[in-house]
């Protein structure tokens, strides 16, 4: 099967409309003017799809029927062949072949519990970039297996990716009576509410952030008492990090540091906490900051931030070999265009300083500009390099200040952590 189906915009469009249609079907209002109009709107994208893509979507349509509350399923005993299908499905997902993954899973569906099917289907669709469809399956898994809090957390997480407004409303409902919900779910709801404050004017954002502080404090206490923080340390570490971010946001730096220190005393190998504290110190106490980032690298962090900040520190110190190494590692982990552009710019500066060929340096600058075409600093550095070739002068590179990198890094890290 073609593993590019989910990268086809028309395939995605049809799948979105198909999801909407099944929602109407579950509510018993598909045979209406709205339902007919929705079916008609599916004709356009369908016309551009291949027969294989249509077959794949028909299979997903069949999966959507399992979301109906009255859909029942009694699994047959497992066989060796079923285990093989499941392994193949997971292997396809790991290789980004989501169409094959969800199709192979269907071969094993008779032998799996419906909550298991719902969870795995949601996981595949989320990785495939379909968070709303994924949220439907996670919610079904949560309804079928209510004692597993993780399913409802995954539902809210997927909903936040696909429909932020709906996730914010659900979060407000949960935070309205937090004691009535599991602490993990309250943590996720507070996480979403904190992320939403970045869209508010500063005064209102600060007031809402202050309101979240007791919620995080109570949630941290509940996670500790219930033992859930021990069972899933990443949740407790995340809650402590976000409490620290809240204090940072309202200017309570000492309380923020106290949070990060407490978290690291409990979870010394948590790279996200190391990064949070490292960003906080960057530009004001670089010795502590670099120590945290270096430790995060030693822990093989998958986060971009420790490599990015170490690259910047190496750049401003003129340690070009180290800057080249850390910039390359940061680029591998970056999912944000401006960060990728910064990395490419620094790589170009390092190569220029280290005497790499002119064409390679200019090509790297151009790649940076493709990602950040409006960045005047990158344009200026590229121009300075070209002029230096004619004058043989040493280039005085324009650089991102430590304060600017700390502020932008903190903003983006908090957004991704949330």
C-alpha positions as a LaTeX table, in Angstrom:
\begin{tabular}{lrrr}
\hline
Residue & $x$ (\AA) & $y$ (\AA) & $z$ (\AA) \\
\hline
Unk1 & 0.00 & 0.00 & 0.00 \\
Unk2 & 1.19 & 3.52 & $-0.74$ \\
Unk3 & 2.42 & 5.02 & 2.53 \\
Unk4 & 1.86 & 8.53 & 1.15 \\
Unk5 & $-1.95$ & 8.47 & 1.40 \\
Unk6 & $-2.03$ & 10.54 & 4.58 \\
Unk7 & 0.25 & 13.13 & 2.97 \\
Unk8 & $-2.29$ & 13.77 & 0.18 \\
Unk9 & $-4.38$ & 16.90 & 1.00 \\
Unk10 & $-7.39$ & 15.51 & $-0.86$ \\
Unk11 & $-7.19$ & 12.26 & 1.11 \\
Unk12 & $-7.13$ & 14.29 & 4.31 \\
Unk13 & $-10.02$ & 16.45 & 3.14 \\
Unk14 & $-12.15$ & 13.42 & 2.33 \\
Unk15 & $-11.28$ & 11.81 & 5.67 \\
Unk16 & $-12.32$ & 14.97 & 7.52 \\
Unk17 & $-15.65$ & 15.05 & 5.71 \\
Unk18 & $-16.09$ & 11.32 & 6.32 \\
Unk19 & $-15.58$ & 11.88 & 10.04 \\
Unk20 & $-18.23$ & 14.62 & 10.01 \\
Unk21 & $-20.64$ & 12.35 & 8.16 \\
Unk22 & $-20.24$ & 9.57 & 10.71 \\
Unk23 & $-20.91$ & 12.06 & 13.49 \\
Unk24 & $-24.23$ & 12.85 & 11.79 \\
Unk25 & $-24.93$ & 9.13 & 11.40 \\
Unk26 & $-24.30$ & 8.49 & 15.12 \\
Unk27 & $-26.69$ & 11.34 & 15.95 \\
Unk28 & $-29.31$ & 10.01 & 13.55 \\
Unk29 & $-29.38$ & 13.16 & 11.39 \\
Unk30 & $-27.51$ & 12.04 & 8.29 \\
Unk31 & $-30.67$ & 11.71 & 6.19 \\
Unk32 & $-31.24$ & 15.45 & 6.29 \\
Unk33 & $-30.47$ & 18.45 & 4.11 \\
Unk34 & $-27.24$ & 18.87 & 6.08 \\
Unk35 & $-26.34$ & 15.22 & 5.54 \\
Unk36 & $-27.01$ & 15.33 & 1.83 \\
Unk37 & $-25.00$ & 18.54 & 1.46 \\
Unk38 & $-22.11$ & 16.89 & 3.27 \\
Unk39 & $-22.24$ & 13.86 & 1.00 \\
Unk40 & $-22.27$ & 16.14 & $-2.05$ \\
Unk41 & $-19.20$ & 17.99 & $-0.75$ \\
Unk42 & $-17.31$ & 14.69 & $-0.67$ \\
Unk43 & $-17.57$ & 14.25 & $-4.43$ \\
Unk44 & $-14.90$ & 16.87 & $-5.18$ \\
Unk45 & $-12.00$ & 15.35 & $-3.24$ \\
Unk46 & $-13.16$ & 11.81 & $-4.12$ \\
Unk47 & $-12.70$ & 12.54 & $-7.83$ \\
Unk48 & $-8.96$ & 13.06 & $-7.37$ \\
Unk49 & $-8.34$ & 9.93 & $-5.29$ \\
Unk50 & $-6.99$ & 6.62 & $-6.55$ \\
Unk51 & $-8.92$ & 3.38 & $-6.13$ \\
Unk52 & $-6.40$ & 2.33 & $-3.46$ \\
Unk53 & $-7.01$ & 5.54 & $-1.52$ \\
Unk54 & $-10.77$ & 5.03 & $-1.77$ \\
Unk55 & $-10.37$ & 1.45 & $-0.48$ \\
Unk56 & $-8.35$ & 2.72 & 2.46 \\
Unk57 & $-10.98$ & 5.36 & 3.27 \\
Unk58 & $-13.78$ & 2.80 & 3.00 \\
Unk59 & $-11.94$ & 0.73 & 5.59 \\
Unk60 & $-11.64$ & 3.73 & 7.91 \\
Unk61 & $-15.34$ & 4.42 & 7.34 \\
Unk62 & $-16.07$ & 0.91 & 8.61 \\
Unk63 & $-13.88$ & 1.66 & 11.63 \\
Unk64 & $-15.91$ & 4.80 & 12.35 \\
Unk65 & $-19.05$ & 2.68 & 12.81 \\
Unk66 & $-17.42$ & 1.16 & 15.91 \\
Unk67 & $-17.69$ & 4.57 & 17.58 \\
Unk68 & $-21.47$ & 4.22 & 17.91 \\
Unk69 & $-22.55$ & 3.61 & 21.54 \\
Unk70 & $-24.72$ & 0.64 & 20.46 \\
Unk71 & $-21.87$ & $-1.06$ & 18.57 \\
Unk72 & $-20.94$ & $-4.27$ & 20.37 \\
Unk73 & $-18.03$ & $-6.59$ & 19.79 \\
Unk74 & $-17.06$ & $-9.88$ & 21.40 \\
Unk75 & $-13.46$ & $-10.82$ & 20.60 \\
Unk76 & $-12.49$ & $-14.29$ & 19.40 \\
Unk77 & $-9.47$ & $-16.07$ & 20.92 \\
Unk78 & $-6.09$ & $-14.84$ & 19.75 \\
Unk79 & $-3.96$ & $-16.85$ & 17.36 \\
Unk80 & $-0.32$ & $-16.69$ & 16.27 \\
Unk81 & $-1.47$ & $-15.21$ & 12.98 \\
Unk82 & $-3.24$ & $-12.40$ & 14.82 \\
Unk83 & $-0.10$ & $-11.56$ & 16.78 \\
Unk84 & 1.74 & $-11.40$ & 13.47 \\
Unk85 & $-0.80$ & $-8.93$ & 12.03 \\
Unk86 & $-0.46$ & $-6.74$ & 15.14 \\
Unk87 & 3.33 & $-6.73$ & 14.92 \\
Unk88 & 3.15 & $-5.86$ & 11.21 \\
Unk89 & 0.68 & $-3.06$ & 11.96 \\
Unk90 & 2.97 & $-1.55$ & 14.60 \\
Unk91 & 5.98 & $-1.94$ & 12.32 \\
Unk92 & 4.16 & $-0.10$ & 9.51 \\
Unk93 & 3.22 & 2.71 & 11.91 \\
Unk94 & 6.83 & 2.99 & 13.06 \\
Unk95 & 7.81 & 3.45 & 9.41 \\
Unk96 & 5.15 & 6.16 & 8.88 \\
Unk97 & 3.07 & 3.86 & 6.68 \\
Unk98 & $-0.18$ & 4.71 & 8.43 \\
Unk99 & $-2.47$ & 3.41 & 5.69 \\
Unk100 & $-0.93$ & $-0.06$ & 5.90 \\
Unk101 & $-0.86$ & 0.10 & 9.69 \\
Unk102 & $-4.57$ & 0.76 & 10.09 \\
Unk103 & $-5.41$ & $-1.80$ & 7.37 \\
Unk104 & $-3.31$ & $-4.54$ & 8.97 \\
Unk105 & $-4.91$ & $-3.83$ & 12.33 \\
Unk106 & $-8.28$ & $-4.51$ & 10.76 \\
Unk107 & $-7.15$ & $-8.07$ & 10.00 \\
Unk108 & $-6.76$ & $-8.63$ & 13.74 \\
Unk109 & $-9.88$ & $-6.77$ & 14.89 \\
Unk110 & $-12.02$ & $-9.89$ & 15.50 \\
Unk111 & $-9.57$ & $-10.98$ & 18.18 \\
Unk112 & $-9.13$ & $-7.70$ & 20.08 \\
Unk113 & $-11.25$ & $-5.95$ & 22.70 \\
Unk114 & $-13.06$ & $-2.92$ & 21.31 \\
Unk115 & $-11.25$ & $-0.59$ & 23.73 \\
Unk116 & $-7.93$ & $-1.96$ & 22.48 \\
Unk117 & $-8.93$ & $-1.41$ & 18.88 \\
Unk118 & $-10.14$ & 2.11 & 19.64 \\
Unk119 & $-6.92$ & 3.02 & 21.44 \\
Unk120 & $-4.62$ & 1.68 & 18.71 \\
Unk121 & $-6.68$ & 3.25 & 15.93 \\
Unk122 & $-6.51$ & 6.56 & 17.75 \\
Unk123 & $-2.74$ & 6.22 & 18.15 \\
Unk124 & $-2.24$ & 5.52 & 14.44 \\
Unk125 & $-4.46$ & 8.40 & 13.35 \\
Unk126 & $-2.77$ & 10.81 & 15.76 \\
Unk127 & 0.66 & 9.95 & 14.39 \\
Unk128 & $-0.77$ & 10.25 & 10.88 \\
Unk129 & $-1.71$ & 13.87 & 11.61 \\
Unk130 & $-5.45$ & 13.35 & 12.12 \\
Unk131 & $-5.97$ & 14.49 & 15.73 \\
Unk132 & $-9.75$ & 14.94 & 15.51 \\
Unk133 & $-10.36$ & 11.43 & 14.20 \\
Unk134 & $-7.88$ & 10.18 & 16.79 \\
Unk135 & $-9.77$ & 12.01 & 19.56 \\
Unk136 & $-12.97$ & 10.17 & 18.60 \\
Unk137 & $-11.30$ & 6.79 & 19.06 \\
Unk138 & $-9.54$ & 7.78 & 22.29 \\
Unk139 & $-12.86$ & 8.95 & 23.72 \\
Unk140 & $-14.45$ & 5.63 & 22.74 \\
Unk141 & $-11.62$ & 3.77 & 24.48 \\
Unk142 & $-12.10$ & 5.97 & 27.57 \\
Unk143 & $-15.84$ & 5.26 & 27.65 \\
Unk144 & $-15.28$ & 1.52 & 27.29 \\
Unk145 & $-12.47$ & 1.38 & 29.86 \\
Unk146 & $-13.15$ & 4.27 & 32.27 \\
Unk147 & $-10.65$ & 3.11 & 34.90 \\
Unk148 & $-7.78$ & 3.83 & 32.50 \\
Unk149 & $-7.32$ & 7.59 & 32.94 \\
Unk150 & $-4.70$ & 7.70 & 30.20 \\
Unk151 & $-7.34$ & 7.25 & 27.49 \\
Unk152 & $-9.23$ & 10.37 & 28.54 \\
Unk153 & $-5.97$ & 12.32 & 28.81 \\
Unk154 & $-5.06$ & 11.20 & 25.27 \\
Unk155 & $-8.51$ & 12.26 & 24.09 \\
Unk156 & $-8.06$ & 15.76 & 25.50 \\
Unk157 & $-4.50$ & 15.95 & 24.12 \\
Unk158 & $-5.66$ & 14.99 & 20.62 \\
Unk159 & $-8.63$ & 17.37 & 20.84 \\
Unk160 & $-6.26$ & 20.22 & 21.75 \\
Unk161 & $-4.29$ & 19.53 & 18.57 \\
Unk162 & $-7.33$ & 19.32 & 16.31 \\
Unk163 & $-9.82$ & 21.74 & 17.86 \\
Unk164 & $-8.16$ & 24.05 & 20.41 \\
Unk165 & $-11.41$ & 25.91 & 21.15 \\
Unk166 & $-13.25$ & 22.70 & 22.01 \\
Unk167 & $-10.33$ & 21.51 & 24.15 \\
Unk168 & $-10.31$ & 24.83 & 25.99 \\
Unk169 & $-14.03$ & 24.47 & 26.73 \\
Unk170 & $-13.53$ & 20.93 & 28.00 \\
Unk171 & $-10.60$ & 22.11 & 30.12 \\
Unk172 & $-12.73$ & 24.88 & 31.64 \\
Unk173 & $-15.38$ & 22.32 & 32.53 \\
Unk174 & $-12.78$ & 20.12 & 34.26 \\
Unk175 & $-11.13$ & 23.02 & 36.07 \\
Unk176 & $-14.55$ & 24.19 & 37.26 \\
Unk177 & $-14.60$ & 21.24 & 39.69 \\
Unk178 & $-11.11$ & 19.69 & 39.58 \\
Unk179 & $-11.64$ & 17.44 & 42.62 \\
Unk180 & $-14.20$ & 15.48 & 40.60 \\
Unk181 & $-11.65$ & 14.40 & 37.99 \\
Unk182 & $-8.47$ & 12.27 & 38.09 \\
Unk183 & $-5.34$ & 14.37 & 38.74 \\
Unk184 & $-3.78$ & 13.40 & 35.42 \\
Unk185 & $-6.77$ & 14.81 & 33.57 \\
Unk186 & $-6.76$ & 17.97 & 35.70 \\
Unk187 & $-3.07$ & 18.39 & 34.91 \\
Unk188 & $-3.78$ & 18.18 & 31.17 \\
Unk189 & $-6.71$ & 20.59 & 31.46 \\
Unk190 & $-4.58$ & 23.12 & 33.39 \\
Unk191 & $-1.82$ & 22.61 & 30.83 \\
Unk192 & $-4.23$ & 23.55 & 28.01 \\
Unk193 & $-5.56$ & 26.53 & 29.97 \\
Unk194 & $-2.02$ & 27.78 & 30.60 \\
Unk195 & $-1.16$ & 27.46 & 26.91 \\
Unk196 & $-4.27$ & 29.50 & 26.06 \\
Unk197 & $-3.06$ & 32.44 & 28.20 \\
Unk198 & $-0.41$ & 33.21 & 25.57 \\
Unk199 & $-3.14$ & 34.47 & 23.27 \\
Unk200 & $-4.39$ & 36.99 & 25.85 \\
Unk201 & $-3.35$ & 40.54 & 26.58 \\
Unk202 & $-0.64$ & 40.64 & 29.30 \\
Unk203 & $-2.80$ & 41.75 & 32.22 \\
Unk204 & $-5.49$ & 39.14 & 31.66 \\
Unk205 & $-2.87$ & 36.46 & 30.94 \\
Unk206 & $-1.17$ & 37.17 & 34.28 \\
Unk207 & $-4.46$ & 37.01 & 36.20 \\
Unk208 & $-5.46$ & 33.71 & 34.64 \\
Unk209 & $-1.97$ & 32.31 & 35.21 \\
Unk210 & $-2.19$ & 33.22 & 38.90 \\
Unk211 & $-5.52$ & 31.38 & 39.08 \\
Unk212 & $-3.86$ & 28.25 & 37.70 \\
Unk213 & $-1.09$ & 28.17 & 40.33 \\
Unk214 & $-3.25$ & 26.65 & 43.12 \\
Unk215 & $-4.66$ & 24.17 & 40.59 \\
Unk216 & $-1.16$ & 22.95 & 39.71 \\
Unk217 & $-0.16$ & 22.87 & 43.39 \\
Unk218 & $-3.20$ & 20.79 & 44.33 \\
Unk219 & $-2.71$ & 18.50 & 41.33 \\
Unk220 & 0.96 & 17.92 & 42.23 \\
Unk221 & $-0.11$ & 17.01 & 45.78 \\
Unk222 & $-2.79$ & 14.61 & 44.49 \\
Unk223 & $-0.32$ & 12.96 & 42.10 \\
Unk224 & 2.08 & 12.39 & 44.99 \\
Unk225 & $-0.59$ & 11.06 & 47.39 \\
Unk226 & $-2.30$ & 8.81 & 44.84 \\
Unk227 & 0.97 & 7.27 & 43.67 \\
Unk228 & 0.23 & 8.22 & 40.07 \\
Unk229 & 3.30 & 10.45 & 40.09 \\
Unk230 & 5.42 & 7.41 & 40.87 \\
Unk231 & 3.69 & 5.23 & 38.28 \\
Unk232 & 4.07 & 7.90 & 35.58 \\
Unk233 & 6.91 & 10.25 & 36.63 \\
Unk234 & 6.65 & 12.28 & 33.42 \\
Unk235 & 3.22 & 13.59 & 34.50 \\
Unk236 & 4.44 & 14.75 & 37.91 \\
Unk237 & 7.60 & 16.22 & 36.39 \\
Unk238 & 5.46 & 17.99 & 33.77 \\
Unk239 & 3.13 & 19.43 & 36.41 \\
Unk240 & 6.09 & 20.74 & 38.42 \\
Unk241 & 7.60 & 22.24 & 35.26 \\
Unk242 & 4.37 & 24.02 & 34.37 \\
Unk243 & 4.02 & 25.35 & 37.90 \\
Unk244 & 7.51 & 26.78 & 37.50 \\
Unk245 & 6.50 & 28.28 & 34.14 \\
Unk246 & 3.47 & 29.90 & 35.80 \\
Unk247 & 5.70 & 31.54 & 38.40 \\
Unk248 & 8.07 & 32.68 & 35.64 \\
Unk249 & 5.16 & 34.18 & 33.74 \\
Unk250 & 4.13 & 36.39 & 36.67 \\
Unk251 & 7.72 & 37.35 & 37.52 \\
Unk252 & 8.16 & 35.14 & 40.60 \\
Unk253 & 11.60 & 33.90 & 39.56 \\
Unk254 & 12.68 & 32.53 & 42.94 \\
Unk255 & 9.53 & 30.43 & 43.23 \\
Unk256 & 10.08 & 29.20 & 39.66 \\
Unk257 & 13.61 & 28.08 & 40.51 \\
Unk258 & 12.32 & 26.40 & 43.66 \\
Unk259 & 9.90 & 24.39 & 41.49 \\
Unk260 & 12.59 & 23.34 & 39.03 \\
Unk261 & 14.96 & 22.42 & 41.87 \\
Unk262 & 12.26 & 20.39 & 43.61 \\
Unk263 & 11.47 & 18.57 & 40.39 \\
Unk264 & 15.13 & 17.77 & 39.73 \\
Unk265 & 15.62 & 16.55 & 43.30 \\
Unk266 & 12.88 & 14.02 & 42.59 \\
Unk267 & 13.72 & 13.35 & 38.93 \\
Unk268 & 17.41 & 14.17 & 38.36 \\
Unk269 & 17.35 & 12.43 & 34.98 \\
Unk270 & 14.37 & 14.38 & 33.62 \\
Unk271 & 15.74 & 16.26 & 30.63 \\
Unk272 & 12.72 & 18.58 & 30.32 \\
Unk273 & 13.26 & 19.91 & 33.85 \\
Unk274 & 16.95 & 20.38 & 33.07 \\
Unk275 & 16.03 & 22.37 & 29.99 \\
Unk276 & 13.43 & 24.46 & 31.84 \\
Unk277 & 15.96 & 25.47 & 34.49 \\
Unk278 & 18.72 & 25.94 & 31.91 \\
Unk279 & 16.59 & 28.36 & 29.88 \\
Unk280 & 15.69 & 30.26 & 33.04 \\
Unk281 & 19.36 & 30.86 & 33.87 \\
Unk282 & 20.57 & 31.55 & 30.33 \\
Unk283 & 22.12 & 34.98 & 29.97 \\
Unk284 & 22.16 & 35.61 & 33.72 \\
Unk285 & 24.08 & 32.62 & 35.08 \\
Unk286 & 25.53 & 30.82 & 32.08 \\
Unk287 & 27.61 & 28.45 & 34.20 \\
Unk288 & 24.49 & 26.93 & 35.74 \\
Unk289 & 22.64 & 27.10 & 32.45 \\
Unk290 & 25.34 & 25.33 & 30.45 \\
Unk291 & 25.64 & 22.67 & 33.18 \\
Unk292 & 21.91 & 21.86 & 32.85 \\
Unk293 & 22.00 & 21.81 & 29.05 \\
Unk294 & 25.14 & 19.63 & 29.06 \\
Unk295 & 23.46 & 17.19 & 31.43 \\
Unk296 & 20.37 & 17.08 & 29.18 \\
Unk297 & 22.64 & 16.21 & 26.24 \\
Unk298 & 24.31 & 13.49 & 28.34 \\
Unk299 & 20.82 & 12.11 & 29.00 \\
Unk300 & 20.34 & 11.88 & 25.20 \\
Unk301 & 17.50 & 14.41 & 25.22 \\
Unk302 & 15.29 & 14.37 & 22.14 \\
Unk303 & 14.45 & 18.03 & 22.76 \\
Unk304 & 15.98 & 20.67 & 20.49 \\
Unk305 & 16.65 & 23.20 & 23.25 \\
Unk306 & 19.82 & 21.96 & 24.99 \\
Unk307 & 21.59 & 21.63 & 21.65 \\
Unk308 & 20.31 & 25.01 & 20.44 \\
Unk309 & 21.47 & 26.90 & 23.52 \\
Unk310 & 24.82 & 25.11 & 23.63 \\
Unk311 & 25.29 & 25.97 & 19.94 \\
Unk312 & 24.58 & 29.64 & 20.68 \\
Unk313 & 26.92 & 29.65 & 23.67 \\
Unk314 & 29.67 & 28.11 & 21.52 \\
Unk315 & 29.03 & 30.66 & 18.77 \\
Unk316 & 29.37 & 33.71 & 21.00 \\
Unk317 & 32.54 & 32.22 & 22.52 \\
Unk318 & 34.00 & 31.59 & 19.06 \\
Unk319 & 34.16 & 27.82 & 19.56 \\
Unk320 & 33.15 & 27.02 & 15.99 \\
Unk321 & 33.71 & 23.25 & 15.99 \\
Unk322 & 31.45 & 22.86 & 19.03 \\
Unk323 & 28.92 & 25.27 & 17.53 \\
Unk324 & 28.87 & 23.24 & 14.32 \\
Unk325 & 28.31 & 20.02 & 16.28 \\
Unk326 & 25.51 & 21.36 & 18.47 \\
Unk327 & 23.83 & 23.29 & 15.62 \\
Unk328 & 23.71 & 20.10 & 13.54 \\
Unk329 & 22.18 & 18.16 & 16.43 \\
Unk330 & 19.63 & 20.94 & 17.05 \\
Unk331 & 18.69 & 21.01 & 13.37 \\
Unk332 & 17.99 & 17.27 & 13.45 \\
Unk333 & 15.51 & 17.79 & 16.28 \\
Unk334 & 13.90 & 21.06 & 15.20 \\
Unk335 & 10.24 & 21.18 & 14.18 \\
Unk336 & 10.04 & 24.99 & 14.03 \\
Unk337 & 11.11 & 26.84 & 10.88 \\
Unk338 & 12.74 & 29.78 & 12.64 \\
Unk339 & 14.80 & 27.48 & 14.86 \\
Unk340 & 15.86 & 25.43 & 11.85 \\
Unk341 & 16.81 & 28.65 & 10.06 \\
Unk342 & 18.88 & 29.79 & 13.06 \\
Unk343 & 20.69 & 26.45 & 13.09 \\
Unk344 & 21.44 & 26.63 & 9.38 \\
Unk345 & 22.67 & 30.22 & 9.74 \\
Unk346 & 25.03 & 29.20 & 12.55 \\
Unk347 & 26.24 & 26.21 & 10.55 \\
Unk348 & 26.99 & 28.56 & 7.63 \\
Unk349 & 28.88 & 30.95 & 9.95 \\
Unk350 & 30.90 & 28.06 & 11.37 \\
Unk351 & 31.74 & 26.72 & 7.93 \\
Unk352 & 32.73 & 30.18 & 6.71 \\
Unk353 & 34.99 & 30.72 & 9.72 \\
Unk354 & 36.50 & 27.25 & 9.38 \\
Unk355 & 37.31 & 27.80 & 5.69 \\
Unk356 & 34.70 & 25.62 & 4.01 \\
Unk357 & 34.07 & 26.18 & 0.28 \\
Unk358 & 32.24 & 29.36 & $-0.69$ \\
Unk359 & 29.48 & 27.50 & $-2.52$ \\
Unk360 & 28.69 & 25.28 & 0.46 \\
Unk361 & 28.48 & 28.28 & 2.81 \\
Unk362 & 26.22 & 30.26 & 0.45 \\
Unk363 & 24.02 & 27.23 & $-0.12$ \\
Unk364 & 23.56 & 26.82 & 3.63 \\
Unk365 & 22.68 & 30.51 & 4.06 \\
Unk366 & 20.13 & 30.14 & 1.25 \\
Unk367 & 18.56 & 27.12 & 2.96 \\
Unk368 & 18.21 & 29.22 & 6.11 \\
Unk369 & 16.53 & 32.02 & 4.16 \\
Unk370 & 14.05 & 29.61 & 2.61 \\
Unk371 & 12.80 & 28.85 & 6.12 \\
Unk372 & 12.94 & 32.45 & 7.38 \\
Unk373 & 12.79 & 34.72 & 4.30 \\
Unk374 & 12.06 & 37.85 & 6.35 \\
Unk375 & 14.96 & 37.44 & 8.77 \\
Unk376 & 17.14 & 40.52 & 8.27 \\
Unk377 & 19.96 & 39.11 & 10.41 \\
Unk378 & 20.43 & 36.10 & 8.15 \\
Unk379 & 20.33 & 38.33 & 5.08 \\
Unk380 & 22.93 & 40.67 & 6.60 \\
Unk381 & 25.28 & 37.83 & 7.55 \\
Unk382 & 25.03 & 36.31 & 4.10 \\
Unk383 & 25.81 & 39.69 & 2.51 \\
Unk384 & 28.75 & 40.23 & 4.88 \\
Unk385 & 30.15 & 36.84 & 3.93 \\
Unk386 & 29.90 & 37.61 & 0.21 \\
Unk387 & 31.60 & 40.98 & 0.71 \\
Unk388 & 34.39 & 39.38 & 2.76 \\
Unk389 & 35.30 & 37.21 & $-0.22$ \\
Unk390 & 36.22 & 40.34 & $-2.18$ \\
Unk391 & 37.88 & 42.29 & 0.63 \\
Unk392 & 39.45 & 39.41 & 2.61 \\
Unk393 & 38.18 & 41.05 & 5.80 \\
Unk394 & 37.13 & 39.09 & 8.87 \\
Unk395 & 33.34 & 39.14 & 9.10 \\
Unk396 & 31.71 & 40.77 & 12.14 \\
Unk397 & 28.72 & 38.44 & 12.37 \\
Unk398 & 25.38 & 39.70 & 13.63 \\
Unk399 & 24.18 & 37.42 & 16.42 \\
Unk400 & 21.06 & 36.65 & 18.40 \\
Unk401 & 21.45 & 38.12 & 21.88 \\
Unk402 & 21.36 & 35.81 & 24.90 \\
Unk403 & 18.30 & 37.64 & 26.25 \\
Unk404 & 16.41 & 37.32 & 22.96 \\
Unk405 & 17.23 & 33.62 & 22.66 \\
Unk406 & 16.21 & 33.00 & 26.28 \\
Unk407 & 12.87 & 34.79 & 25.81 \\
Unk408 & 12.00 & 33.10 & 22.53 \\
Unk409 & 13.29 & 29.75 & 23.79 \\
Unk410 & 11.20 & 30.02 & 26.95 \\
Unk411 & 8.09 & 30.90 & 24.94 \\
Unk412 & 8.49 & 28.05 & 22.44 \\
Unk413 & 9.59 & 25.52 & 25.05 \\
Unk414 & 6.59 & 26.29 & 27.25 \\
Unk415 & 4.30 & 25.96 & 24.23 \\
Unk416 & 5.78 & 22.57 & 23.29 \\
Unk417 & 5.91 & 21.39 & 26.89 \\
Unk418 & 2.25 & 22.24 & 27.15 \\
\hline
\end{tabular}
